[in-house]
Amino acid sequence: MGGGDGQDRSAPVTVTAVLSTVQNVVAHAASYGGETVVARDVIPVSTALCVPVLIVVASVFGRGWGIVIRGEEQPMSESSGGRPVAESGTADVDRHRLSMTILMTPDMSNFAGNVHGGILLKYLDQVAYTCATRYARRYAVTLSVDQVVFREPVHVGELVTFDASVNRTGRTSMEVGVRVTTQDLVHQTVRHTNSCYFTMVALDSDGRPAPVPPWHPRTADERRRQLAAERRSQLRREIDRATREIKQPVPDDTVTGQGLEGSGVGKTVQDAASSHLSSRRVT
């Protein structure tokens, strides 16, 4: 905007430029009464006195003068809700995945000197929660954990990275796969040490399961992960059905061996017992 003096105040004014001008004025004004004060003795003092004043001025009038105190202003997009363009362009694309890196310290070790498995499980659950909650934009809880495979031990002093991604979505649930890699900071070696799959459920404000946005894979790798997640979901249902069958009460006559002849289970048990007795007679 223009002022009455004809100056254009819309041009950005940096703190460095203002500070340089003040220093020059102080240096020229240092000569008084025929005695010249050395500029190098005045400028540090003037700088210390002017910086707080400039910060206050910049904070009050910064919008009108375009003063930038920290870094450079980033272009904003009207459709991004005030966020920088670079951030709004990738936020939704990468919302289904995240990465967390932690340094393994001595307080995380077990009796063998390696990182305790419980510590890794805690971080695995945290990164799965963060990934699911950010994707669903709702509070998410852990329903189940599949295939927590500890391939190799994790050592103290290594840098551990947890890469998580949403592989598949149901109506209210999500499968979050987590891959754990470790890096030896001295030898610069990277190892794949752990993998697991979490089933997370989104909840509403009343604590009841809530719908989640459907996940549509975009790459061949994401499609492969989705198909594998669907297969794991089928296996979980089969395991649940088999578990319910196992928990069924056993008839009393099967305890004494009666009534086993007509069932496949009884025949299998009898065959195993006969084989065991035969082997004992041979020996």
NUMARVO-922067 format. One line per field, with one value per residue (C-alpha): residue number from 1; x, y, z. Coordinates in Angstrom, 1 decimal. Example, Ala and Ser with C-alpha at 12.3 -4.5 7.8 and 13.67 -1.06 7.14 Angstrom:
<recs>
nr <- c(1,2)
xx <- c(12.3,13.7)
yy <- c(-4.5,-1.1)
zz <- c(7.8,7.1)
</recs>
This chain:
<recs>
nr <- c(1,2,3,4,5,6,7,8,9,10,11,12,13,14,15,16,17,18,19,20,21,22,23,24,25,26,27,28,29,30,31,32,33,34,35,36,37,38,39,40,41,42,43,44,45,46,47,48,49,50,51,52,53,54,55,56,57,58,59,60,61,62,63,64,65,66,67,68,69,70,71,72,73,74,75,76,77,78,79,80,81,82,83,84,85,86,87,88,89,90,91,92,93,94,95,96,97,98,99,100,101,102,103,104,105,106,107,108,109,110,111,112,113,114,115,116,117,118,119,120,121,122,123,124,125,126,127,128,129,130,131,132,133,134,135,136,137,138,139,140,141,142,143,144,145,146,147,148,149,150,151,152,153,154,155,156,157,158,159,160,161,162,163,164,165,166,167,168,169,170,171,172,173,174,175,176,177,178,179,180,181,182,183,184,185,186,187,188,189,190,191,192,193,194,195,196,197,198,199,200,201,202,203,204,205,206,207,208,209,210,211,212,213,214,215,216,217,218,219,220,221,222,223,224,225,226,227,228,229,230,231,232,233,234,235,236,237,238,239,240,241,242,243,244,245,246,247,248,249,250,251,252,253,254,255,256,257,258,259,260,261,262,263,264,265,266,267,268,269,270,271,272,273,274,275,276,277,278,279,280,281,282,283)
xx <- c(0.0,1.2,1.8,1.6,5.4,5.1,7.1,5.9,5.7,4.5,8.0,9.4,11.8,14.2,15.5,19.1,18.5,17.0,19.7,22.4,20.9,20.7,24.3,25.4,23.5,25.0,28.5,28.2,26.7,29.5,31.6,30.6,32.4,35.5,36.1,35.6,34.3,35.6,32.7,33.7,33.1,29.7,28.2,28.1,26.4,23.9,23.2,22.4,20.1,18.4,17.6,14.8,13.3,13.3,11.7,8.9,8.4,8.5,5.9,3.6,4.0,5.3,2.1,2.0,5.8,6.3,9.1,10.3,11.9,12.3,13.1,11.3,7.5,6.1,3.4,-0.1,-2.9,-6.5,-7.7,-5.2,-6.7,-3.7,-1.2,1.9,1.4,4.1,2.5,-1.1,0.0,1.4,-0.6,-3.5,-1.3,1.0,-1.6,-1.8,1.9,4.5,8.0,9.4,13.1,14.4,17.9,18.2,19.8,21.2,18.1,16.2,18.3,17.4,19.6,21.4,22.4,20.1,17.0,14.1,11.3,8.7,10.3,10.0,6.4,5.6,7.0,5.3,1.9,2.6,3.5,0.5,-1.8,-0.3,-0.6,-4.2,-5.4,-3.9,-5.4,-8.9,-8.8,-10.3,-9.1,-8.0,-7.4,-5.6,-7.8,-5.2,-1.6,-0.5,2.9,5.2,8.4,11.7,14.0,17.2,18.1,18.3,21.4,21.9,23.3,21.5,19.1,15.7,13.2,9.5,7.9,4.1,1.4,-2.3,-2.6,-6.3,-9.5,-12.8,-15.9,-14.4,-11.1,-7.7,-4.7,-1.5,1.7,5.0,8.5,11.4,14.9,18.0,21.1,24.6,25.8,29.5,29.6,26.6,24.9,21.1,19.1,15.5,14.8,11.0,7.7,4.1,0.5,-1.9,-5.7,-6.9,-10.4,-11.6,-13.9,-16.2,-16.7,-18.9,-16.3,-18.2,-16.7,-16.8,-16.5,-13.0,-12.2,-11.8,-8.2,-7.6,-4.0,-2.3,0.9,1.6,3.3,0.3,-2.0,0.2,0.0,-3.8,-4.2,-1.9,-4.0,-7.2,-5.7,-4.6,-8.1,-9.5,-7.0,-7.9,-11.6,-10.6,-8.5,-11.4,-13.7,-11.2,-10.7,-14.4,-14.5,-11.6,-13.4,-16.5,-17.0,-15.8,-18.3,-17.6,-17.3,-14.4,-12.3,-12.3,-11.7,-15.3,-17.1,-13.8,-14.1,-16.7,-14.8,-11.8,-10.2,-10.6,-9.0,-6.1,-5.5,-5.7,-3.3,-0.9,-1.1,-0.6,2.4,3.9,3.4,4.9,8.0,8.5,8.2,10.8,13.3)
yy <- c(0.0,3.6,6.2,9.9,10.1,8.2,5.2,1.7,-0.4,-3.5,-4.5,-7.0,-5.6,-8.0,-7.6,-7.8,-4.7,-2.7,-3.7,-2.8,0.7,1.2,0.2,2.6,5.4,4.7,4.5,7.9,9.4,8.1,11.3,14.0,17.0,16.4,12.9,9.9,6.7,3.6,1.9,-1.6,-0.6,0.9,-1.6,-4.6,-2.5,-1.1,-4.5,-5.9,-3.0,-2.9,-6.6,-6.8,-3.6,-4.9,-8.2,-6.3,-4.0,-7.0,-8.9,-5.9,-4.5,-7.6,-8.2,-4.7,-4.5,-8.1,-8.7,-12.3,-13.3,-17.1,-18.5,-17.6,-17.4,-20.3,-19.9,-20.7,-22.3,-21.2,-24.8,-26.1,-24.2,-22.1,-24.9,-24.7,-26.0,-28.6,-30.1,-30.1,-31.9,-35.0,-35.1,-37.2,-39.4,-40.6,-40.6,-44.4,-44.9,-43.6,-44.3,-44.0,-44.3,-44.8,-45.3,-48.4,-47.4,-49.6,-49.3,-51.2,-54.4,-57.8,-60.2,-61.3,-57.8,-57.4,-55.2,-56.6,-58.1,-56.3,-52.9,-53.7,-54.8,-51.6,-49.5,-51.8,-51.1,-47.4,-47.1,-49.2,-47.0,-43.8,-45.1,-46.3,-43.2,-40.8,-42.7,-43.1,-39.7,-41.5,-43.0,-46.6,-49.6,-52.9,-55.9,-58.5,-59.0,-61.7,-63.2,-61.3,-62.9,-62.0,-62.9,-61.6,-60.0,-56.2,-54.9,-51.9,-48.9,-49.7,-47.4,-49.1,-48.0,-49.0,-48.7,-49.0,-48.9,-49.6,-52.8,-53.3,-51.8,-53.3,-51.4,-50.4,-52.2,-51.9,-54.1,-52.3,-54.0,-53.1,-53.9,-53.3,-52.7,-52.0,-50.0,-50.5,-46.9,-48.0,-50.6,-49.1,-52.5,-52.7,-55.8,-56.8,-58.1,-58.1,-58.1,-58.3,-57.4,-55.5,-55.4,-52.0,-50.8,-47.2,-45.9,-43.0,-40.6,-43.1,-45.9,-47.8,-49.1,-46.4,-46.6,-45.9,-44.6,-47.4,-47.9,-48.2,-49.3,-47.3,-49.3,-53.0,-53.4,-51.9,-54.2,-57.2,-56.2,-55.8,-59.3,-60.8,-59.0,-60.4,-63.9,-63.3,-62.2,-65.4,-67.4,-65.6,-66.5,-70.1,-70.1,-68.5,-71.3,-74.0,-72.5,-72.5,-76.2,-77.0,-75.3,-77.5,-79.8,-83.4,-86.2,-88.2,-91.5,-90.3,-89.9,-93.7,-94.5,-95.7,-94.3,-93.5,-96.4,-94.6,-91.3,-90.4,-88.8,-92.0,-94.1,-91.7,-91.9,-95.7,-96.0,-93.7,-95.7,-99.0,-97.6,-96.5,-99.9,-101.7,-99.5,-100.3,-104.1,-103.8,-102.0)
zz <- c(0.0,-0.6,2.0,2.0,1.4,-1.9,-0.6,-1.6,1.6,-0.2,-1.0,1.5,4.1,5.8,9.3,8.0,5.8,8.6,11.0,8.5,8.1,11.8,12.3,9.6,11.2,14.6,13.1,11.4,14.5,16.7,15.9,18.4,19.7,17.5,19.1,16.9,18.4,16.6,14.7,15.7,19.4,18.7,16.2,18.6,21.3,18.8,17.5,20.9,21.6,18.2,17.8,20.5,19.1,15.6,16.6,18.3,15.3,13.0,15.0,15.1,11.6,9.8,7.8,6.4,5.6,4.6,7.1,7.2,10.6,10.2,6.7,3.6,3.0,1.1,-1.5,-0.2,-2.1,-1.5,-1.8,0.7,3.6,4.3,4.1,1.8,-1.7,-1.3,1.8,0.4,-2.8,-1.0,2.3,1.0,-1.2,1.6,4.3,4.3,5.2,7.5,8.8,12.3,13.2,16.7,18.2,20.3,23.7,26.5,28.6,26.0,26.3,27.7,29.7,26.5,25.7,22.6,22.3,24.3,22.2,24.3,23.4,19.7,20.2,21.9,19.1,16.5,18.2,18.3,14.7,13.7,15.8,14.3,10.7,11.2,13.0,10.5,7.6,9.1,10.9,13.8,17.0,16.2,18.5,18.0,17.3,16.6,15.6,13.1,12.4,14.7,13.2,14.8,12.0,13.7,17.0,17.2,18.8,21.1,19.2,15.9,14.2,13.8,11.2,11.3,7.9,8.2,5.5,5.2,3.1,3.1,4.5,5.5,6.6,10.0,10.1,8.5,8.1,8.8,7.8,9.5,8.3,10.6,9.4,11.4,10.4,12.0,12.2,12.2,9.5,7.5,7.2,6.9,8.0,7.8,11.3,11.9,10.1,11.4,10.5,12.7,12.4,13.6,14.1,13.9,16.7,16.8,19.7,21.5,21.3,18.7,15.4,12.7,8.9,7.4,3.9,1.4,0.3,-3.4,-4.4,-7.1,-7.8,-8.5,-5.1,-3.3,-5.2,-4.3,-0.6,-0.8,-2.3,0.4,3.1,1.7,1.9,5.5,6.3,5.0,7.0,10.1,9.6,9.1,12.2,14.2,13.0,13.9,17.3,18.0,17.0,19.3,22.2,21.8,24.9,24.5,25.2,28.3,26.5,24.5,27.6,28.3,24.6,24.1,21.1,19.3,16.8,14.6,14.4,12.4,15.5,17.5,14.7,14.5,18.2,18.2,15.3,17.0,20.2,18.3,16.5,19.7,21.4,18.4,18.4,22.1,21.5,18.7,20.9)
</recs>
